């Protein structure tokens, strides 16, 4: 199940994922630092 989700995430634009995570984190008041 988890590997299936991981594969799916990889197909999604990475930049979009980062933006979504940052947006969600902001909602919860969490600061997210993305390191390449």
mmCIF file as Biopython writes it, N, C-alpha, C and O atoms, coordinates in Angstrom:
data_model
#
loop_
_atom_site.group_PDB
_atom_site.id
_atom_site.type_symbol
_atom_site.label_atom_id
_atom_site.label_alt_id
_atom_site.label_comp_id
_atom_site.label_asym_id
_atom_site.label_entity_id
_atom_site.label_seq_id
_atom_site.pdbx_PDB_ins_code
_atom_site.Cartn_x
_atom_site.Cartn_y
_atom_site.Cartn_z
_atom_site.occupancy
_atom_site.B_iso_or_equiv
_atom_site.auth_seq_id
_atom_site.auth_asym_id
_atom_site.pdbx_PDB_model_num
ATOM 1   N N  . UNK A ? 1  ? 0.847  -1.208 0.000   1.0 0.0 1  A 1 
ATOM 2   C CA . UNK A ? 1  ? 0.000  0.000  0.000   1.0 0.0 1  A 1 
ATOM 3   C C  . UNK A ? 1  ? 0.881  1.256  0.000   1.0 0.0 1  A 1 
ATOM 4   O O  . UNK A ? 1  ? 0.677  2.168  -0.801  1.0 0.0 1  A 1 
ATOM 5   N N  . UNK A ? 2  ? 1.854  1.289  0.903   1.0 0.0 2  A 1 
ATOM 6   C CA . UNK A ? 2  ? 2.689  2.482  1.046   1.0 0.0 2  A 1 
ATOM 7   C C  . UNK A ? 2  ? 3.545  2.689  -0.191  1.0 0.0 2  A 1 
ATOM 8   O O  . UNK A ? 2  ? 3.715  3.817  -0.653  1.0 0.0 2  A 1 
ATOM 9   N N  . UNK A ? 3  ? 4.089  1.590  -0.735  1.0 0.0 3  A 1 
ATOM 10  C CA . UNK A ? 3  ? 4.935  1.730  -1.923  1.0 0.0 3  A 1 
ATOM 11  C C  . UNK A ? 3  ? 4.122  2.251  -3.089  1.0 0.0 3  A 1 
ATOM 12  O O  . UNK A ? 3  ? 4.632  2.996  -3.925  1.0 0.0 3  A 1 
ATOM 13  N N  . UNK A ? 4  ? 2.846  1.859  -3.148  1.0 0.0 4  A 1 
ATOM 14  C CA . UNK A ? 4  ? 1.982  2.332  -4.233  1.0 0.0 4  A 1 
ATOM 15  C C  . UNK A ? 4  ? 1.815  3.843  -4.136  1.0 0.0 4  A 1 
ATOM 16  O O  . UNK A ? 4  ? 1.860  4.553  -5.141  1.0 0.0 4  A 1 
ATOM 17  N N  . UNK A ? 5  ? 1.623  4.321  -2.911  1.0 0.0 5  A 1 
ATOM 18  C CA . UNK A ? 5  ? 1.444  5.761  -2.693  1.0 0.0 5  A 1 
ATOM 19  C C  . UNK A ? 5  ? 2.734  6.491  -3.061  1.0 0.0 5  A 1 
ATOM 20  O O  . UNK A ? 5  ? 2.700  7.545  -3.697  1.0 0.0 5  A 1 
ATOM 21  N N  . UNK A ? 6  ? 3.859  5.929  -2.661  1.0 0.0 6  A 1 
ATOM 22  C CA . UNK A ? 6  ? 5.148  6.568  -2.950  1.0 0.0 6  A 1 
ATOM 23  C C  . UNK A ? 6  ? 5.346  6.701  -4.452  1.0 0.0 6  A 1 
ATOM 24  O O  . UNK A ? 6  ? 5.766  7.751  -4.938  1.0 0.0 6  A 1 
ATOM 25  N N  . UNK A ? 7  ? 5.045  5.637  -5.184  1.0 0.0 7  A 1 
ATOM 26  C CA . UNK A ? 7  ? 5.196  5.687  -6.635  1.0 0.0 7  A 1 
ATOM 27  C C  . UNK A ? 7  ? 4.310  6.767  -7.216  1.0 0.0 7  A 1 
ATOM 28  O O  . UNK A ? 7  ? 4.721  7.495  -8.120  1.0 0.0 7  A 1 
ATOM 29  N N  . UNK A ? 8  ? 3.114  6.875  -6.710  1.0 0.0 8  A 1 
ATOM 30  C CA . UNK A ? 8  ? 2.164  7.861  -7.210  1.0 0.0 8  A 1 
ATOM 31  C C  . UNK A ? 8  ? 2.695  9.270  -6.958  1.0 0.0 8  A 1 
ATOM 32  O O  . UNK A ? 8  ? 2.619  10.132 -7.833  1.0 0.0 8  A 1 
ATOM 33  N N  . UNK A ? 9  ? 3.232  9.500  -5.764  1.0 0.0 9  A 1 
ATOM 34  C CA . UNK A ? 9  ? 3.766  10.819 -5.413  1.0 0.0 9  A 1 
ATOM 35  C C  . UNK A ? 9  ? 4.900  11.187 -6.366  1.0 0.0 9  A 1 
ATOM 36  O O  . UNK A ? 9  ? 5.030  12.343 -6.770  1.0 0.0 9  A 1 
ATOM 37  N N  . UNK A ? 10 ? 5.716  10.200 -6.721  1.0 0.0 10 A 1 
ATOM 38  C CA . UNK A ? 10 ? 6.857  10.459 -7.607  1.0 0.0 10 A 1 
ATOM 39  C C  . UNK A ? 10 ? 6.392  10.939 -8.977  1.0 0.0 10 A 1 
ATOM 40  O O  . UNK A ? 10 ? 7.089  11.703 -9.645  1.0 0.0 10 A 1 
ATOM 41  N N  . UNK A ? 11 ? 5.203  10.484 -9.393  1.0 0.0 11 A 1 
ATOM 42  C CA . UNK A ? 11 ? 4.709  10.889 -10.707 1.0 0.0 11 A 1 
ATOM 43  C C  . UNK A ? 11 ? 4.169  12.308 -10.663 1.0 0.0 11 A 1 
ATOM 44  O O  . UNK A ? 11 ? 4.111  12.988 -11.688 1.0 0.0 11 A 1 
ATOM 45  N N  . UNK A ? 12 ? 3.771  12.757 -9.469  1.0 0.0 12 A 1 
ATOM 46  C CA . UNK A ? 12 ? 3.278  14.125 -9.325  1.0 0.0 12 A 1 
ATOM 47  C C  . UNK A ? 12 ? 4.473  15.075 -9.330  1.0 0.0 12 A 1 
ATOM 48  O O  . UNK A ? 12 ? 5.547  14.750 -8.824  1.0 0.0 12 A 1 
ATOM 49  N N  . UNK A ? 13 ? 4.268  16.234 -9.903  1.0 0.0 13 A 1 
ATOM 50  C CA . UNK A ? 13 ? 5.343  17.227 -9.943  1.0 0.0 13 A 1 
ATOM 51  C C  . UNK A ? 13 ? 5.874  17.474 -8.524  1.0 0.0 13 A 1 
ATOM 52  O O  . UNK A ? 13 ? 5.112  17.791 -7.611  1.0 0.0 13 A 1 
ATOM 53  N N  . UNK A ? 14 ? 7.185  17.325 -8.361  1.0 0.0 14 A 1 
ATOM 54  C CA . UNK A ? 14 ? 7.793  17.493 -7.034  1.0 0.0 14 A 1 
ATOM 55  C C  . UNK A ? 14 ? 7.547  18.897 -6.492  1.0 0.0 14 A 1 
ATOM 56  O O  . UNK A ? 14 ? 7.269  19.073 -5.306  1.0 0.0 14 A 1 
ATOM 57  N N  . UNK A ? 15 ? 7.651  19.891 -7.369  1.0 0.0 15 A 1 
ATOM 58  C CA . UNK A ? 15 ? 7.433  21.266 -6.934  1.0 0.0 15 A 1 
ATOM 59  C C  . UNK A ? 15 ? 6.043  21.456 -6.362  1.0 0.0 15 A 1 
ATOM 60  O O  . UNK A ? 15 ? 5.855  22.157 -5.367  1.0 0.0 15 A 1 
ATOM 61  N N  . UNK A ? 16 ? 5.058  20.816 -7.012  1.0 0.0 16 A 1 
ATOM 62  C CA . UNK A ? 16 ? 3.674  20.923 -6.536  1.0 0.0 16 A 1 
ATOM 63  C C  . UNK A ? 16 ? 3.550  20.300 -5.157  1.0 0.0 16 A 1 
ATOM 64  O O  . UNK A ? 16 ? 2.868  20.835 -4.283  1.0 0.0 16 A 1 
ATOM 65  N N  . UNK A ? 17 ? 4.213  19.165 -4.965  1.0 0.0 17 A 1 
ATOM 66  C CA . UNK A ? 17 ? 4.160  18.499 -3.665  1.0 0.0 17 A 1 
ATOM 67  C C  . UNK A ? 17 ? 4.725  19.411 -2.583  1.0 0.0 17 A 1 
ATOM 68  O O  . UNK A ? 17 ? 4.142  19.556 -1.508  1.0 0.0 17 A 1 
ATOM 69  N N  . UNK A ? 18 ? 5.872  20.024 -2.883  1.0 0.0 18 A 1 
ATOM 70  C CA . UNK A ? 18 ? 6.513  20.908 -1.906  1.0 0.0 18 A 1 
ATOM 71  C C  . UNK A ? 18 ? 5.586  22.064 -1.556  1.0 0.0 18 A 1 
ATOM 72  O O  . UNK A ? 18 ? 5.418  22.412 -0.388  1.0 0.0 18 A 1 
ATOM 73  N N  . UNK A ? 19 ? 4.989  22.652 -2.590  1.0 0.0 19 A 1 
ATOM 74  C CA . UNK A ? 19 ? 4.079  23.777 -2.350  1.0 0.0 19 A 1 
ATOM 75  C C  . UNK A ? 19 ? 2.922  23.341 -1.467  1.0 0.0 19 A 1 
ATOM 76  O O  . UNK A ? 19 ? 2.521  24.065 -0.557  1.0 0.0 19 A 1 
ATOM 77  N N  . UNK A ? 20 ? 2.382  22.146 -1.738  1.0 0.0 20 A 1 
ATOM 78  C CA . UNK A ? 20 ? 1.243  21.643 -0.980  1.0 0.0 20 A 1 
ATOM 79  C C  . UNK A ? 20 ? 1.639  21.406 0.470   1.0 0.0 20 A 1 
ATOM 80  O O  . UNK A ? 20 ? 0.898  21.747 1.391   1.0 0.0 20 A 1 
ATOM 81  N N  . UNK A ? 21 ? 2.818  20.816 0.662   1.0 0.0 21 A 1 
ATOM 82  C CA . UNK A ? 21 ? 3.284  20.542 2.022   1.0 0.0 21 A 1 
ATOM 83  C C  . UNK A ? 21 ? 3.484  21.851 2.782   1.0 0.0 21 A 1 
ATOM 84  O O  . UNK A ? 21 ? 3.088  21.974 3.942   1.0 0.0 21 A 1 
ATOM 85  N N  . UNK A ? 22 ? 4.098  22.818 2.122   1.0 0.0 22 A 1 
ATOM 86  C CA . UNK A ? 22 ? 4.333  24.118 2.771   1.0 0.0 22 A 1 
ATOM 87  C C  . UNK A ? 22 ? 3.001  24.761 3.145   1.0 0.0 22 A 1 
ATOM 88  O O  . UNK A ? 22 ? 2.851  25.312 4.236   1.0 0.0 22 A 1 
ATOM 89  N N  . UNK A ? 23 ? 2.036  24.686 2.228   1.0 0.0 23 A 1 
ATOM 90  C CA . UNK A ? 23 ? 0.719  25.279 2.463   1.0 0.0 23 A 1 
ATOM 91  C C  . UNK A ? 23 ? 0.041  24.612 3.635   1.0 0.0 23 A 1 
ATOM 92  O O  . UNK A ? 23 ? -0.497 25.289 4.512   1.0 0.0 23 A 1 
ATOM 93  N N  . UNK A ? 24 ? 0.061  23.281 3.661   1.0 0.0 24 A 1 
ATOM 94  C CA . UNK A ? 24 ? -0.554 22.538 4.763   1.0 0.0 24 A 1 
ATOM 95  C C  . UNK A ? 24 ? 0.146  22.862 6.080   1.0 0.0 24 A 1 
ATOM 96  O O  . UNK A ? 24 ? -0.500 23.062 7.109   1.0 0.0 24 A 1 
ATOM 97  N N  . UNK A ? 25 ? 1.472  22.911 6.032   1.0 0.0 25 A 1 
ATOM 98  C CA . UNK A ? 25 ? 2.243  23.186 7.244   1.0 0.0 25 A 1 
ATOM 99  C C  . UNK A ? 25 ? 1.894  24.560 7.789   1.0 0.0 25 A 1 
ATOM 100 O O  . UNK A ? 25 ? 1.796  24.753 9.000   1.0 0.0 25 A 1 
ATOM 101 N N  . UNK A ? 26 ? 1.705  25.518 6.877   1.0 0.0 26 A 1 
ATOM 102 C CA . UNK A ? 26 ? 1.369  26.877 7.301   1.0 0.0 26 A 1 
ATOM 103 C C  . UNK A ? 26 ? 0.037  26.867 8.036   1.0 0.0 26 A 1 
ATOM 104 O O  . UNK A ? 26 ? -0.147 27.571 9.029   1.0 0.0 26 A 1 
ATOM 105 N N  . UNK A ? 27 ? -0.894 26.050 7.528   1.0 0.0 27 A 1 
ATOM 106 C CA . UNK A ? 27 ? -2.212 25.937 8.168   1.0 0.0 27 A 1 
ATOM 107 C C  . UNK A ? 27 ? -2.068 25.485 9.614   1.0 0.0 27 A 1 
ATOM 108 O O  . UNK A ? 27 ? -2.793 25.948 10.495  1.0 0.0 27 A 1 
ATOM 109 N N  . UNK A ? 28 ? -1.119 24.568 9.853   1.0 0.0 28 A 1 
ATOM 110 C CA . UNK A ? 28 ? -0.924 24.031 11.203  1.0 0.0 28 A 1 
ATOM 111 C C  . UNK A ? 28 ? 0.133  24.801 11.986  1.0 0.0 28 A 1 
ATOM 112 O O  . UNK A ? 28 ? 0.448  24.453 13.124  1.0 0.0 28 A 1 
ATOM 113 N N  . UNK A ? 29 ? 0.680  25.848 11.371  1.0 0.0 29 A 1 
ATOM 114 C CA . UNK A ? 29 ? 1.664  26.655 12.076  1.0 0.0 29 A 1 
ATOM 115 C C  . UNK A ? 29 ? 3.014  25.979 12.181  1.0 0.0 29 A 1 
ATOM 116 O O  . UNK A ? 29 ? 3.763  26.200 13.133  1.0 0.0 29 A 1 
ATOM 117 N N  . UNK A ? 30 ? 3.316  25.152 11.194  1.0 0.0 30 A 1 
ATOM 118 C CA . UNK A ? 30 ? 4.603  24.459 11.203  1.0 0.0 30 A 1 
ATOM 119 C C  . UNK A ? 30 ? 5.480  25.055 10.108  1.0 0.0 30 A 1 
ATOM 120 O O  . UNK A ? 30 ? 5.017  25.316 8.997   1.0 0.0 30 A 1 
ATOM 121 N N  . UNK A ? 31 ? 6.741  25.262 10.434  1.0 0.0 31 A 1 
ATOM 122 C CA . UNK A ? 31 ? 7.666  25.767 9.425   1.0 0.0 31 A 1 
ATOM 123 C C  . UNK A ? 31 ? 8.361  24.580 8.770   1.0 0.0 31 A 1 
ATOM 124 O O  . UNK A ? 31 ? 8.952  23.736 9.443   1.0 0.0 31 A 1 
ATOM 125 N N  . UNK A ? 32 ? 8.278  24.534 7.456   1.0 0.0 32 A 1 
ATOM 126 C CA . UNK A ? 32 ? 8.889  23.425 6.725   1.0 0.0 32 A 1 
ATOM 127 C C  . UNK A ? 32 ? 10.080 23.932 5.930   1.0 0.0 32 A 1 
ATOM 128 O O  . UNK A ? 32 ? 9.981  24.889 5.161   1.0 0.0 32 A 1 
ATOM 129 N N  . UNK A ? 33 ? 11.211 23.265 6.137   1.0 0.0 33 A 1 
ATOM 130 C CA . UNK A ? 33 ? 12.414 23.623 5.383   1.0 0.0 33 A 1 
ATOM 131 C C  . UNK A ? 33 ? 12.696 22.489 4.417   1.0 0.0 33 A 1 
ATOM 132 O O  . UNK A ? 33 ? 12.835 21.333 4.817   1.0 0.0 33 A 1 
ATOM 133 N N  . UNK A ? 34 ? 12.778 22.833 3.136   1.0 0.0 34 A 1 
ATOM 134 C CA . UNK A ? 34 ? 13.034 21.803 2.129   1.0 0.0 34 A 1 
ATOM 135 C C  . UNK A ? 34 ? 14.497 21.862 1.724   1.0 0.0 34 A 1 
ATOM 136 O O  . UNK A ? 34 ? 14.985 22.892 1.259   1.0 0.0 34 A 1 
ATOM 137 N N  . UNK A ? 35 ? 15.189 20.747 1.908   1.0 0.0 35 A 1 
ATOM 138 C CA . UNK A ? 35 ? 16.598 20.667 1.543   1.0 0.0 35 A 1 
ATOM 139 C C  . UNK A ? 35 ? 16.731 19.749 0.334   1.0 0.0 35 A 1 
ATOM 140 O O  . UNK A ? 35 ? 16.287 18.601 0.365   1.0 0.0 35 A 1 
ATOM 141 N N  . UNK A ? 36 ? 17.340 20.259 -0.725  1.0 0.0 36 A 1 
ATOM 142 C CA . UNK A ? 36 ? 17.509 19.442 -1.934  1.0 0.0 36 A 1 
ATOM 143 C C  . UNK A ? 36 ? 18.561 18.366 -1.710  1.0 0.0 36 A 1 
ATOM 144 O O  . UNK A ? 36 ? 18.842 17.579 -2.614  1.0 0.0 36 A 1 
#
